Amino acid sequence: MDRENQLEEAARIYFGRAKKVFEAARKKIKEVALQGDLELDLSGMELCELPQELFSLKNLEKLVLDDNKISCIPEDIANLKNLRHLSVKGNGIMCLPQNLGKLKKLEKLYLGYNTISGFPDSICALHKLKMLNAAGNLLISLPKNIGSLKSLEKFSLHDNMIKSLPKSIGDLKKLKQLFLDNNSLTSVPAVLAKLCNLEDLALSGNELKHIPKEFSDFKKLQELILDENQLKTLPESLSKCRPLRLIGLFGNPIKSIPKALLNRADLTIDRD
């Protein structure tokens, strides 16, 4: 078989398979519509696009599209106004629809391990969102009004390229876990200390040279992970953060640690 025929045969097989999985997805959607189910799982089907019928499932509350080959989420996603859980992890998604904020009931949004370079501003309108995972993307920054996500409890942004954080991030008063490890941060704003319910803060794998002295104001912070940065010391005031139980400092060029921190028997400082 010559080269041209090989390419034609490969194309025929590819498009034949794509058509087959597309029809299989349509079948699942039809079954959900007939049975009135509130959940739909189309993960791992190698879908390149989404059947239009999907966006007629007005009562759908949970949609899982993980591990496909989807490059774009269409604006029609806004038709699914009852969605509470949307997961599109492990696709090839490059951008999110501008009207994402119309999913007013959304509580969990999983966007991890795609190639998303930015959030639409409308994401800040998701006032019921409790969990947002956008790890493993190409994010450089966050919307300036990200603090409008008043219900957010867990924010996973590790393994991106974020260079700075907006001041409004300090308005996420319900946030308990913030993962910013493996980004490109050279500093973090003191307003993080206003996160009065924050328990876990991961900042490892950045380029931090200083930690704000205001971090002593954290009310519930238990773990502060600072491994693999450029820290030479820590602010002495950090010893006043009484709930703090663990500081991770592995891989930093530490020259000294304040005695007030070293003398706290209830605090583990991990440098090895």
Secondary structure, DSSP 8 states (H G I E B T S, - for coil): --HHHHHHHHHHHHHHHHHHHHHHHHHHHHHHHHHT-SEEE-TTS--SS--GGGGG-TT--EEE--SS---B--GGGGG-TT--EEE-TTS---B--TTGGG-TT--EEE--SS------GGGGG-TT--EEE--SS------TTGGG-TT--EEE--SS------GGGGG-TT--EEE--SS--S---GGGGG-TT--EEE--SS------GGGGG-SS--EEE--SS--S---GGGGG-TT--EEE-TTS------HHHHT-TT-EEE--
